[in-house]
């Protein structure tokens, strides 16, 4: 049976505050131990994260908000920085990361536009 457990050790994303969000998800023996730490933030503009998704490794993630007329463009830049993920050549891992980030942005748009499943 698949299971996911999410925990959060703090609720604020402010500069200088490390926020750890833990996710343990999957079916044994394929359980992902995921932990994301806020490295830095500029409220309303940028969020720098260190995503730890062992056994795959760790990634640096920057989420930037860019004003665009009456809208906001959300940009995610991510890449592996430690662990087995860095052994995968960038031309191979980049499309997988991009696909995941597009899906994350799609889900965020659903939430922001009030179209998320209730």
C-alpha positions in Angstrom: 0.0 0.0 0.0 1.3 3.5 -0.9 1.5 6.0 1.9 2.5 9.7 2.3 3.2 11.5 5.5 3.8 15.3 5.4 5.2 17.2 8.3 6.1 20.9 8.7 8.4 22.2 11.4 7.6 25.9 10.8 4.9 27.9 9.0 6.7 31.1 7.9 8.8 31.6 4.9 10.9 34.6 6.0 14.6 35.4 5.4 16.8 33.7 7.9 14.2 31.1 9.0 14.8 27.5 8.0 11.6 25.7 7.3 11.7 22.0 6.9 8.9 20.2 5.1 9.2 16.4 5.2 7.5 14.0 2.9 7.8 10.2 3.2 5.9 8.7 0.3 5.8 5.4 -1.6 5.5 1.7 -1.4 8.4 -0.2 0.3 11.1 -0.6 -0.8 10.5 2.4 -3.0 9.9 5.0 -0.3 11.0 8.6 -1.0 12.3 10.5 2.0 11.8 14.1 0.9 12.7 17.2 2.9 12.7 20.8 1.7 14.5 23.6 3.4 14.0 27.3 2.8 17.5 28.7 2.3 16.5 32.4 1.6 13.4 34.4 0.7 12.4 37.8 -0.5 8.7 38.0 0.4 6.6 38.5 -2.7 9.6 38.0 -5.1 11.8 35.0 -4.6 12.1 31.7 -2.6 15.3 29.7 -2.6 15.0 26.1 -1.5 17.2 23.1 -0.9 15.1 20.0 -1.8 16.4 16.7 -0.4 14.8 13.7 -2.1 16.8 10.7 -1.1 17.7 8.3 -2.6 17.9 10.6 -5.7 19.9 13.3 -4.0 19.5 17.1 -3.4 18.5 20.0 -5.6 18.7 23.7 -5.5 15.3 25.3 -6.4 14.6 29.0 -6.9 11.0 30.1 -7.3 10.7 33.7 -8.7 7.6 35.9 -9.0 7.7 38.3 -11.9 5.0 41.0 -12.4 3.5 40.9 -15.9 0.8 43.6 -16.4 -2.1 42.5 -14.1 -0.7 38.9 -13.8 2.3 37.3 -12.1 4.7 34.9 -13.9 6.0 32.2 -11.6 9.4 30.8 -12.7 11.0 27.7 -11.2 14.7 27.0 -11.8 16.0 23.7 -10.4 18.9 21.4 -10.8 20.6 18.5 -8.9 23.4 19.6 -6.7 24.3 16.5 -4.6 23.9 12.8 -4.6 23.2 10.3 -7.5 21.1 12.9 -9.4 24.2 14.8 -10.4 25.6 11.7 -12.1 22.8 11.8 -14.6 23.9 14.1 -17.5 22.2 17.4 -17.5 20.7 16.9 -21.0 19.0 13.8 -19.6 17.8 15.1 -16.2 16.7 18.6 -17.4 13.6 17.4 -19.3 12.5 15.3 -16.3 12.9 18.2 -14.0 11.2 20.5 -16.4 8.2 18.1 -16.7 7.8 18.0 -12.9 8.0 21.8 -12.6 5.4 22.3 -15.4 3.1 20.0 -13.5 3.8 21.9 -10.2 3.0 25.2 -11.9 -0.2 23.7 -13.4 -1.4 22.6 -10.0 -0.4 26.0 -8.5 -2.5 27.7 -11.2 -5.5 25.5 -10.3 -5.2 26.6 -6.7 -4.7 30.3 -7.6 -7.6 30.3 -10.0 -9.9 28.4 -7.6 -10.1 25.3 -9.9 -8.5 22.9 -7.5 -10.5 19.8 -6.6 -12.2 20.3 -3.3 
